[in-house]
Amino acid sequence: MAIHSFYVIAWDAGQPIYHRTWVEVSDNPTLLSGLLASVELLALKITQQHVNVVTMRDFRFFFKVDDDNGILLVFITDVSEDPSRFNEYLDMLHERFLETFEDVSTHLPVYQRDPRRARIFDELLDSLISHWETGEASLRSAKVMDILDVYVQFYNLTLQKVLSERSLEMYYPDIERIFHTHLKADPALQNITVDKHGSVSYDQVNPDRVRIPALVDTLQLILKELIAIARRTRRRQTYETLFFEHYAPIIKAEHERLEEYDLSKKLVMELL
């Protein structure tokens, strides 16, 4: 599960007013609440600004401080998740929490103050998280497949158009080695295949199993080595002609996806 926990903490005392956990991060909510409040307080003292996001190895912490009500709200998720929407989720939970509970600045946990409303809020929170999880998983899968599709287009162009048939045959063992070497780090990517005709396929890749943080780096390293082979087999002028004939139209056609996933600079600089 991508979303681990949601905490509402008394800002001045570091005590948990409310918490809901789906994947265990700590078996001591009070201790974790104090730590999270300390992180926020330290950032405020050093920079005079509240911290919004902190990444610690396997977890990402999203923070929101409500000074008017004296509370700190924290979302804890996997580091692999796209952080762009989680601050919006946190804003929504903040609103729903204030709508459900009155006098939130008290240090008494809401379970003790109003058990019935606490159970109602648990159910609401579980429902929202379930919907968000489903949506995030779909968006994540789409992102993986988009990135794979973009890179595979450039792989196929390089192997089928920029390399001559003779060069492809001569360097095919090296090409196989390149793919094997870089894909072995992630079992999910080992389903990417290349054949003797220079056709690269990713049809058998399960996007749910792909580790996004390393995906682009892996695909970029493969492209870099394929381009190095192409440059060795072509004169500079010939390569430049092939660039404008084959690569440039794809760069133009894929402009939106290249920009959305921040791939333009990496790809274009490698190809030039």
C-alpha positions in Angstrom: 0.0 0.0 0.0 1.4 3.4 -1.0 -0.2 5.4 1.9 1.0 4.2 5.3 -0.4 6.6 7.9 -2.2 9.8 8.7 -1.5 11.8 11.9 -3.0 14.8 13.6 -0.6 16.1 16.3 -1.0 18.7 19.0 1.6 21.2 17.6 2.9 22.5 21.0 3.2 19.2 22.8 3.9 16.7 20.0 1.0 14.5 21.2 -1.1 12.5 18.8 -4.7 13.7 18.7 -5.7 11.3 15.9 -3.9 8.7 13.9 -4.9 6.1 11.4 -2.4 3.5 10.1 -2.7 1.1 7.2 0.9 0.0 7.0 2.9 0.0 10.2 5.6 2.6 10.4 6.0 2.7 14.2 4.5 0.7 17.0 4.6 3.8 19.2 2.3 6.6 17.8 3.2 8.9 20.7 6.9 8.6 20.0 6.5 9.0 16.3 4.3 12.1 16.8 6.9 13.7 18.9 9.6 13.0 16.3 7.5 14.5 13.5 6.7 17.6 15.6 10.4 18.0 16.3 11.3 17.8 12.6 8.8 20.6 11.8 10.0 22.7 14.8 13.6 22.3 13.8 12.9 23.4 10.2 11.0 26.4 11.6 13.9 27.4 13.9 16.6 27.0 11.2 14.8 28.4 8.2 11.9 30.4 9.7 9.7 28.3 7.4 7.5 25.3 7.8 8.7 22.1 6.0 6.3 20.6 3.6 7.9 17.3 2.5 10.7 15.1 4.0 12.0 11.9 2.5 13.7 9.4 4.8 14.9 6.2 3.0 11.7 4.2 2.5 9.1 6.8 3.6 8.0 10.2 2.5 6.4 12.6 5.1 4.0 15.4 4.0 3.5 18.1 6.6 0.9 20.8 7.1 0.7 23.1 10.1 -2.5 24.7 11.2 -1.4 27.5 13.5 -4.9 28.7 14.2 -5.9 25.3 15.7 -2.5 24.4 17.0 -2.2 21.1 15.0 0.3 19.5 12.7 -1.1 17.1 10.1 1.2 14.4 8.5 0.8 12.0 5.7 3.3 9.1 5.5 3.7 7.3 2.1 6.1 5.2 0.1 8.9 7.1 -1.5 8.0 5.7 -4.9 4.8 7.7 -5.1 4.4 10.9 -7.1 4.3 13.6 -4.5 2.5 16.1 -6.6 -1.0 15.3 -5.4 -0.5 14.4 -1.7 -0.4 17.9 -0.4 -3.9 18.3 -2.0 -5.0 15.1 -0.3 -3.7 16.5 3.0 -5.6 19.7 2.5 -8.8 17.8 2.0 -8.3 15.7 5.1 -7.5 18.8 7.1 -10.9 20.3 6.1 -12.7 17.1 6.8 -11.1 16.7 10.2 -12.1 20.2 11.3 -15.6 19.6 10.0 -15.9 16.4 12.1 -14.2 17.5 15.4 -14.5 20.6 17.4 -11.9 22.1 19.8 -9.1 20.2 18.0 -6.4 22.1 19.9 -7.0 20.0 23.1 -4.4 17.4 23.8 -7.0 14.7 24.5 -7.2 12.2 21.6 -10.5 12.3 19.7 -11.1 8.6 20.4 -11.5 9.5 24.1 -13.4 12.7 23.6 -15.9 11.4 21.0 -15.6 7.7 20.2 -18.6 7.7 17.9 -17.3 10.6 15.7 -13.9 9.0 15.7 -15.3 5.8 14.2 -17.2 7.8 11.6 -14.1 9.7 10.6 -12.2 6.3 10.4 -14.7 5.1 7.9 -14.5 8.3 5.9 -10.8 8.2 5.9 -10.6 4.6 4.8 -12.9 5.3 1.9 -11.0 8.3 0.7 -7.6 6.5 1.0 -9.0 3.5 -0.9 -10.1 5.7 -3.8 -6.8 7.7 -3.8 -4.8 4.4 -3.7 -6.7 3.2 -6.8 -6.2 6.4 -8.6 -2.6 6.7 -7.8 -1.9 3.1 -8.9 -3.6 3.8 -12.2 -1.6 7.0 -12.7 1.6 5.3 -11.7 1.1 2.5 -14.2 0.3 4.9 -17.0 3.5 6.9 -16.2 5.6 3.7 -16.3 4.1 2.6 -19.7 4.5 6.1 -21.1 8.2 6.4 -20.2 8.8 2.9 -21.6 7.0 3.7 -24.8 9.0 6.9 -25.4 12.4 5.2 -24.8 11.5 2.1 -26.8 10.7 4.3 -29.8 14.2 5.7 -29.7 15.7 2.3 -29.2 13.9 0.9 -32.2 14.9 3.9 -34.3 18.5 3.6 -33.3 18.7 -0.2 -34.0 16.5 -0.3 -37.1 17.2 3.0 -38.9 20.4 4.6 -37.6 22.4 1.3 -37.5 22.9 -0.4 -40.8 21.8 -4.0 -41.1 25.4 -5.1 -41.2 26.3 -3.1 -38.1 23.2 -4.5 -36.3 24.3 -8.0 -37.0 27.9 -7.3 -36.0 27.1 -5.5 -32.8 24.1 -7.6 -31.8 26.0 -9.5 -29.0 27.0 -6.2 -27.5 23.4 -4.9 -27.8 22.1 -8.0 -26.0 24.8 -7.5 -23.3 23.8 -3.8 -22.9 20.1 -4.7 -22.2 21.0 -7.6 -19.9 23.5 -5.6 -17.9 21.2 -2.7 -17.2 17.9 -4.5 -16.8 19.0 -7.2 -14.4 18.9 -4.7 -11.5 15.1 -4.6 -11.6 13.3 -8.0 -12.2 10.3 -6.3 -13.6 12.3 -4.8 -16.4 13.9 -8.1 -17.4 10.7 -8.7 -19.5 12.0 -6.0 -21.9 13.3 -7.9 -25.0 15.4 -7.2 -28.0 15.7 -9.4 -31.1 18.1 -9.8 -34.0 16.0 -7.4 -36.1 16.5 -4.6 -33.6 13.0 -4.7 -32.4 12.6 -3.9 -28.7 9.4 -4.9 -26.9 8.0 -4.2 -23.4 4.6 -5.9 -23.8 5.3 -8.3 -20.9 6.3 -5.7 -18.4 4.0 -5.4 -15.4 4.1 -1.7 -14.6 2.9 -2.3 -11.0 6.2 -4.0 -10.2 8.5 -1.5 -11.8 10.5 0.8 -9.5 9.9 4.2 -10.8 12.8 6.1 -9.1 15.4 4.1 -11.1 13.4 3.5 -14.3 14.5 6.6 -16.2 18.2 6.2 -15.2 18.2 2.6 -16.4 16.5 3.4 -19.7 18.8 6.3 -20.2 22.0 4.2 -19.7 20.8 1.8 -22.3 20.1 4.5 -24.8 23.5 6.1 -24.1 25.3 2.9 -25.0 23.2 2.2 -28.1 23.9 5.7 -29.4 27.6 5.2 -28.7 27.5 2.1 -31.0 25.6 4.1 -33.7 28.1 6.9 -33.6 31.0 4.4 -34.0 29.4 2.9 -37.1 28.5 6.2 -38.9 30.4 9.2 -40.1 29.6 12.3 -38.2 27.8 14.0 -41.2 25.8 10.8 -41.8 24.8 10.5 -38.2 23.6 14.2 -38.2 21.6 13.6 -41.4 20.0 10.5 -39.8 19.3 12.5 -36.6 17.1 15.0 -38.5 15.5 12.4 -40.6 14.5 10.0 -37.8 15.0 11.4 -34.3 13.8 14.9 -34.8 10.3 14.0 -35.9 9.8 11.7 -32.8 11.1 14.4 -30.5 8.5 16.8 -32.0 5.7 14.2 -31.9 6.5 13.2 -28.3 7.1 16.8 -27.0 4.3 16.7 -24.5 5.3 13.4 -22.9 9.0 14.4 -22.9 8.1 17.6 -21.1 5.7 16.0 -18.7 8.2 13.4 -17.5 11.2 15.8 -17.7 12.9 13.7 -20.3 13.6 16.3 -23.0 17.1 17.4 -21.8 18.3 13.9 -21.1 17.1 12.4 -24.4 18.0 15.3 -26.7 21.5 15.8 -25.3 22.2 12.1 -25.6 21.1 12.0 -29.2 22.8 15.2 -30.4 
